[in-house]
Amino acid sequence: MGTHLGPLGAIPPTGSQFRVRMTAYFIFDAAETLVCERVYFDSLSMLKQLVGGLDMKNPKNWVLAARCLKGLLSMSGEGPAESLLRTTPPTFED
């Protein structure tokens, strides 16, 4: 649960509330040091709530909706982050 008060990538804050199910996985090494954290959630469901929460009967929200759409479109053409493309597989000891 949260409220969209800051930018989300190129999407400006809408002030809309959202609720999204998520799961998080934490991987520790033998010394109990956190080595990886992965969080999974349905981003489309969240985006629908952020933009869908705008009151389109209010003309001042029309500009914000257009800025949100522009932000969504600008992010949709991006490729994956370079750091995600150059990962090394883990080594496991028997």
OpenMM code with the backbone's topology and positions (N, CA, C; nanometers):
from openmm import Vec3, app, unit

residues = "MET GLY THR HIS LEU GLY PRO LEU GLY ALA ILE PRO PRO THR GLY SER GLN PHE ARG VAL ARG MET THR ALA TYR PHE ILE PHE ASP ALA ALA GLU THR LEU VAL CYS GLU ARG VAL TYR PHE ASP SER LEU SER MET LEU LYS GLN LEU VAL GLY GLY LEU ASP MET LYS ASN PRO LYS ASN TRP VAL LEU ALA ALA ARG CYS LEU LYS GLY LEU LEU SER MET SER GLY GLU GLY PRO ALA GLU SER LEU LEU ARG THR THR PRO PRO THR PHE GLU ASP".split()
positions = [
    Vec3(0.0844, -0.1172, 0.0000),
    Vec3(0.0000, 0.0000, 0.0000),
    Vec3(0.0891, 0.1238, 0.0000),
    Vec3(0.0413, 0.2251, -0.0628),
    Vec3(0.1181, 0.3483, -0.0629),
    Vec3(0.0429, 0.4595, -0.1329),
    Vec3(0.1050, 0.5750, -0.1351),
    Vec3(0.0519, 0.6919, -0.2042),
    Vec3(0.1618, 0.7443, -0.2952),
    Vec3(0.1271, 0.7712, -0.4176),
    Vec3(0.2238, 0.8139, -0.5191),
    Vec3(0.2555, 0.9628, -0.4993),
    Vec3(0.3557, 0.9908, -0.4157),
    Vec3(0.3909, 1.1288, -0.3824),
    Vec3(0.5192, 1.1761, -0.4506),
    Vec3(0.5935, 1.0852, -0.5084),
    Vec3(0.7175, 1.1213, -0.5772),
    Vec3(0.7194, 1.0598, -0.7153),
    Vec3(0.8125, 1.1019, -0.8003),
    Vec3(0.8169, 1.0463, -0.9359),
    Vec3(0.8468, 0.8971, -0.9349),
    Vec3(0.7871, 0.8286, -1.0284),
    Vec3(0.8123, 0.6855, -1.0489),
    Vec3(0.8720, 0.6728, -1.1879),
    Vec3(1.0035, 0.6770, -1.1958),
    Vec3(1.0687, 0.6843, -1.3263),
    Vec3(1.0347, 0.8187, -1.3888),
    Vec3(0.9777, 0.8149, -1.5069),
    Vec3(0.9394, 0.9382, -1.5760),
    Vec3(0.7948, 0.9777, -1.5491),
    Vec3(0.7259, 0.9049, -1.4621),
    Vec3(0.5852, 0.9339, -1.4320),
    Vec3(0.5791, 1.0297, -1.3134),
    Vec3(0.5187, 1.1468, -1.3313),
    Vec3(0.5116, 1.2430, -1.2213),
    Vec3(0.4172, 1.1942, -1.1114),
    Vec3(0.4335, 1.2440, -0.9891),
    Vec3(0.3459, 1.2019, -0.8795),
    Vec3(0.2001, 1.2400, -0.9059),
    Vec3(0.1108, 1.1459, -0.8806),
    Vec3(-0.0324, 1.1700, -0.9029),
    Vec3(-0.1087, 1.1925, -0.7730),
    Vec3(-0.0499, 1.1539, -0.6614),
    Vec3(-0.1202, 1.1633, -0.5336),
    Vec3(-0.2190, 1.0503, -0.5126),
    Vec3(-0.2271, 0.9574, -0.6076),
    Vec3(-0.3204, 0.8453, -0.5982),
    Vec3(-0.2679, 0.7393, -0.5014),
    Vec3(-0.3599, 0.6714, -0.4363),
    Vec3(-0.3229, 0.5610, -0.3500),
    Vec3(-0.3232, 0.4326, -0.4316),
    Vec3(-0.2409, 0.3363, -0.3903),
    Vec3(-0.2368, 0.2083, -0.4595),
    Vec3(-0.2190, 0.0971, -0.3578),
    Vec3(-0.2608, -0.0210, -0.3993),
    Vec3(-0.2449, -0.1409, -0.3179),
    Vec3(-0.2085, -0.2541, -0.4128),
    Vec3(-0.0914, -0.3148, -0.3910),
    Vec3(-0.0407, -0.4177, -0.4809),
    Vec3(0.0186, -0.5309, -0.3978),
    Vec3(-0.0154, -0.6534, -0.4339),
    Vec3(0.0481, -0.7683, -0.3698),
    Vec3(0.1908, -0.7791, -0.4195),
    Vec3(0.2787, -0.8229, -0.3319),
    Vec3(0.4183, -0.8381, -0.3680),
    Vec3(0.4776, -0.9522, -0.2885),
    Vec3(0.5922, -0.9965, -0.3351),
    Vec3(0.6691, -1.0958, -0.2613),
    Vec3(0.8151, -1.0534, -0.2664),
    Vec3(0.8871, -1.0801, -0.1594),
    Vec3(1.0283, -1.0428, -0.1527),
    Vec3(1.1095, -1.1644, -0.1104),
    Vec3(1.2224, -1.1820, -0.1732),
    Vec3(1.3132, -1.2918, -0.1427),
    Vec3(1.4470, -1.2332, -0.1003),
    Vec3(1.4985, -1.2822, 0.0100),
    Vec3(1.6267, -1.2376, 0.0628),
    Vec3(1.7207, -1.3574, 0.0655),
    Vec3(1.8376, -1.3418, 0.0060),
    Vec3(1.9349, -1.4505, -0.0004),
    Vec3(2.0563, -1.4097, 0.0836),
    Vec3(2.0954, -1.5003, 0.1724),
    Vec3(2.2078, -1.4767, 0.2611),
    Vec3(2.3178, -1.5783, 0.2331),
    Vec3(2.4420, -1.5380, 0.2595),
    Vec3(2.5518, -1.6330, 0.2462),
    Vec3(2.5718, -1.7073, 0.3785),
    Vec3(2.6773, -1.7893, 0.3867),
    Vec3(2.7015, -1.8711, 0.5056),
    Vec3(2.7263, -1.7863, 0.6299),
    Vec3(2.7775, -1.6644, 0.6120),
    Vec3(2.8041, -1.5749, 0.7251),
    Vec3(2.6818, -1.4900, 0.7599),
    Vec3(2.5685, -1.5238, 0.6987),
    Vec3(2.4421, -1.4527, 0.7204),
    Vec3(2.4473, -1.3074, 0.6749),
    Vec3(2.5270, -1.2831, 0.5712),
    Vec3(2.5327, -1.1516, 0.5088),
    Vec3(2.4336, -1.1493, 0.3931),
    Vec3(2.3538, -1.0467, 0.3862),
    Vec3(2.2574, -1.0341, 0.2778),
    Vec3(2.3321, -1.0146, 0.1460),
    Vec3(2.3103, -1.1036, 0.0514),
    Vec3(2.3794, -1.0947, -0.0775),
    Vec3(2.2853, -1.0592, -0.1916),
    Vec3(2.1559, -1.0757, -0.1713),
    Vec3(2.0611, -1.0469, -0.2785),
    Vec3(1.9223, -1.0229, -0.2208),
    Vec3(1.8545, -0.9263, -0.2768),
    Vec3(1.7144, -0.9007, -0.2417),
    Vec3(1.6374, -0.8846, -0.3718),
    Vec3(1.5315, -0.9589, -0.3862),
    Vec3(1.4492, -0.9500, -0.5067),
    Vec3(1.3047, -0.9287, -0.4658),
    Vec3(1.2430, -0.8274, -0.5249),
    Vec3(1.1040, -0.7943, -0.4957),
    Vec3(1.0259, -0.8066, -0.6261),
    Vec3(0.9164, -0.8785, -0.6209),
    Vec3(0.8321, -0.8993, -0.7385),
    Vec3(0.6926, -0.8449, -0.7095),
    Vec3(0.6373, -0.7722, -0.8060),
    Vec3(0.5012, -0.7200, -0.7927),
    Vec3(0.4459, -0.6942, -0.9322),
    Vec3(0.3164, -0.6770, -0.9389),
    Vec3(0.2486, -0.6527, -1.0657),
    Vec3(0.2516, -0.5026, -1.0942),
    Vec3(0.3487, -0.4601, -1.1734),
    Vec3(0.3651, -0.3172, -1.1993),
    Vec3(0.2490, -0.2584, -1.2787),
    Vec3(0.1889, -0.3351, -1.3685),
    Vec3(0.0767, -0.2830, -1.4462),
    Vec3(-0.0427, -0.2535, -1.3560),
    Vec3(-0.0675, -0.3412, -1.2599),
    Vec3(-0.1766, -0.3182, -1.1652),
    Vec3(-0.1533, -0.1885, -1.0873),
    Vec3(-0.0291, -0.1660, -1.0465),
    Vec3(0.0014, -0.0436, -0.9733),
    Vec3(-0.0154, 0.0791, -1.0624),
    Vec3(0.0341, 0.0734, -1.1848),
    Vec3(0.0232, 0.1875, -1.2756),
    Vec3(-0.1223, 0.2201, -1.3075),
    Vec3(-0.2041, 0.1153, -1.3234),
    Vec3(-0.3471, 0.1386, -1.3491),
    Vec3(-0.4107, 0.2136, -1.2325),
    Vec3(-0.3712, 0.1807, -1.1111),
    Vec3(-0.4268, 0.2480, -0.9942),
    Vec3(-0.3765, 0.3920, -0.9836),
    Vec3(-0.2495, 0.4152, -1.0178),
    Vec3(-0.1939, 0.5501, -1.0075),
    Vec3(-0.2585, 0.6455, -1.1061),
    Vec3(-0.2693, 0.6032, -1.2303),
    Vec3(-0.3285, 0.6894, -1.3334),
    Vec3(-0.4807, 0.6859, -1.3254),
    Vec3(-0.5364, 0.5681, -1.2962),
    Vec3(-0.6817, 0.5550, -1.2856),
    Vec3(-0.7404, 0.6283, -1.1671),
    Vec3(-0.6563, 0.6632, -1.0704),
    Vec3(-0.7041, 0.7356, -0.9526),
    Vec3(-0.7244, 0.8839, -0.9774),
    Vec3(-0.6848, 0.9321, -1.0954),
    Vec3(-0.7036, 1.0744, -1.1260),
    Vec3(-0.8499, 1.1033, -1.1566),
    Vec3(-0.9000, 1.2132, -1.1036),
    Vec3(-1.0376, 1.2564, -1.1309),
    Vec3(-1.0382, 1.3310, -1.2636),
    Vec3(-1.0778, 1.2630, -1.3705),
    Vec3(-1.0733, 1.3235, -1.5038),
    Vec3(-1.1848, 1.4242, -1.5275),
    Vec3(-1.2771, 1.4371, -1.4327),
    Vec3(-1.3799, 1.5420, -1.4428),
    Vec3(-1.3204, 1.6783, -1.4077),
    Vec3(-1.2075, 1.6766, -1.3397),
    Vec3(-1.1389, 1.7993, -1.3014),
    Vec3(-1.0374, 1.8348, -1.4099),
    Vec3(-1.0582, 1.9467, -1.4800),
    Vec3(-0.9680, 1.9822, -1.5913),
    Vec3(-0.8216, 1.9956, -1.5515),
    Vec3(-0.7918, 2.0286, -1.4253),
    Vec3(-0.6510, 2.0429, -1.3873),
    Vec3(-0.5775, 1.9087, -1.3923),
    Vec3(-0.6510, 1.7977, -1.3852),
    Vec3(-0.5890, 1.6662, -1.3925),
    Vec3(-0.5613, 1.6211, -1.5353),
    Vec3(-0.6160, 1.6908, -1.6333),
    Vec3(-0.5933, 1.6530, -1.7724),
    Vec3(-0.4455, 1.6674, -1.8100),
    Vec3(-0.3846, 1.7765, -1.7658),
    Vec3(-0.2426, 1.7987, -1.7950),
    Vec3(-0.1578, 1.6920, -1.7240),
    Vec3(-0.1923, 1.6608, -1.5985),
    Vec3(-0.1185, 1.5585, -1.5241),
    Vec3(-0.1334, 1.4221, -1.5924),
    Vec3(-0.2536, 1.3906, -1.6399),
    Vec3(-0.2759, 1.2636, -1.7097),
    Vec3(-0.1916, 1.2580, -1.8370),
    Vec3(-0.1822, 1.3683, -1.9092),
    Vec3(-0.1009, 1.3732, -2.0312),
    Vec3(0.0470, 1.3553, -1.9964),
    Vec3(0.0934, 1.4159, -1.8865),
    Vec3(0.2322, 1.4004, -1.8438),
    Vec3(0.2604, 1.2561, -1.8027),
    Vec3(0.1624, 1.1922, -1.7379),
    Vec3(0.1780, 1.0515, -1.7004),
    Vec3(0.1896, 0.9635, -1.8243),
    Vec3(0.1045, 0.9881, -1.9219),
    Vec3(0.1087, 0.9110, -2.0461),
    Vec3(0.2416, 0.9309, -2.1177),
    Vec3(0.2882, 1.0555, -2.1212),
    Vec3(0.4181, 1.0845, -2.1834),
    Vec3(0.5299, 1.0100, -2.1094),
    Vec3(0.5239, 1.0085, -1.9762),
    Vec3(0.6238, 0.9371, -1.8973),
    Vec3(0.6205, 0.7875, -1.9223),
    Vec3(0.4983, 0.7306, -1.9282),
    Vec3(0.4847, 0.5873, -1.9567),
    Vec3(0.5430, 0.5523, -2.0930),
    Vec3(0.5119, 0.6344, -2.1919),
    Vec3(0.5616, 0.6083, -2.3267),
    Vec3(0.7135, 0.6214, -2.3341),
    Vec3(0.7692, 0.7172, -2.2616),
    Vec3(0.9147, 0.7346, -2.2661),
    Vec3(0.9870, 0.6172, -2.2006),
    Vec3(0.9252, 0.5551, -2.1009),
    Vec3(0.9878, 0.4420, -2.0336),
    Vec3(0.9665, 0.3112, -2.1076),
    Vec3(0.8633, 0.3027, -2.1922),
    Vec3(0.8307, 0.1756, -2.2570),
    Vec3(0.9309, 0.1372, -2.3650),
    Vec3(1.0033, 0.2314, -2.4208),
    Vec3(1.0977, 0.2004, -2.5263),
    Vec3(1.2373, 0.1691, -2.4770),
    Vec3(1.2593, 0.1811, -2.3479),
    Vec3(1.3926, 0.1576, -2.2943),
    Vec3(1.4243, 0.0090, -2.2892),
    Vec3(1.5499, -0.0219, -2.3085),
    Vec3(1.5955, -0.1595, -2.2923),
    Vec3(1.6278, -0.1845, -2.1460),
    Vec3(1.6661, -0.3060, -2.1135),
    Vec3(1.7012, -0.3357, -1.9741),
    Vec3(1.8301, -0.2635, -1.9330),
    Vec3(1.8446, -0.2423, -1.8060),
    Vec3(1.9649, -0.1784, -1.7528),
    Vec3(2.0863, -0.2655, -1.7844),
    Vec3(2.1961, -0.2010, -1.8206),
    Vec3(2.3186, -0.2738, -1.8554),
    Vec3(2.3647, -0.3645, -1.7426),
    Vec3(2.3471, -0.3200, -1.6194),
    Vec3(2.3918, -0.4016, -1.5055),
    Vec3(2.3153, -0.5333, -1.4972),
    Vec3(2.1959, -0.5378, -1.5512),
    Vec3(2.1184, -0.6614, -1.5509),
    Vec3(2.1623, -0.7577, -1.6605),
    Vec3(2.2293, -0.7057, -1.7598),
    Vec3(2.2728, -0.7895, -1.8712),
    Vec3(2.4074, -0.8556, -1.8456),
    Vec3(2.4842, -0.8025, -1.7509),
    Vec3(2.6180, -0.8559, -1.7236),
    Vec3(2.6250, -0.9147, -1.5836),
    Vec3(2.5419, -1.0099, -1.5540),
    Vec3(2.5452, -1.0736, -1.4225),
    Vec3(2.6302, -1.2003, -1.4288),
    Vec3(2.6894, -1.2338, -1.3185),
    Vec3(2.7698, -1.3550, -1.3124),
    Vec3(2.6927, -1.4602, -1.2339),
    Vec3(2.6949, -1.5833, -1.2809),
    Vec3(2.6222, -1.6883, -1.2091),
    Vec3(2.6874, -1.7160, -1.0738),
    Vec3(2.6108, -1.7549, -0.9745),
    Vec3(2.6688, -1.7834, -0.8436),
    Vec3(2.7493, -1.9130, -0.8462),
    Vec3(2.8418, -1.9223, -0.7560),
    Vec3(2.9183, -2.0465, -0.7395),
    Vec3(2.8725, -2.1120, -0.6098),
    Vec3(2.8394, -2.2375, -0.6169),
    Vec3(2.7910, -2.3117, -0.5010),
    Vec3(2.8953, -2.4134, -0.4582),
    Vec3(2.9124, -2.4238, -0.3298),
    Vec3(3.0052, -2.5233, -0.2766),
    Vec3(2.9275, -2.6457, -0.2327),
    Vec3(2.9900, -2.7618, -0.2456),
    Vec3(2.9226, -2.8854, -0.2046),
    Vec3(2.9197, -2.8986, -0.0550),
] * unit.nanometer
topology = app.Topology()
chain = topology.addChain("A")
for resn in residues:
    res = topology.addResidue(resn, chain)
    for name in ("N", "CA", "C"):
        topology.addAtom(name, app.Element.getBySymbol(name[0]), res)
